[in-house]
Amino acid sequence: MASRMGYAAVELLVQGIGNRVISFTDNKIIDFDIYEALSMERKFDHELYDIAHEISI
């Protein structure tokens, strides 16, 4: 997933498009204006946190 998102970011830069945030939303890799992304409400995913904690031990 990280490679795909990185690839999408580089593709935008190659096109001369900057100030974007790459996101995986609704099973698609999309991009948002950085200021739009910063103003979005973010929710803490406790289940994902627990999984990350378990696999990092």
C-alpha positions, 0 to 999 in steps of 0.5 A: 500500500505504501508503495502504491501511495508513494507512486501516486505521489510521484506521478502527481509531482511528475505532472507538476502537481504539488501540495497534495495529500495521498489517501486510501479512501473507499478502496481507491488511492485519491489525492486531496489539496493539503489544506482541505486534508488538514481541515478534515475531521480525523477519527482515532481507530482504536482497533487499528491501534490495538493491532499495531501494538500487538504486532510491534511487540 
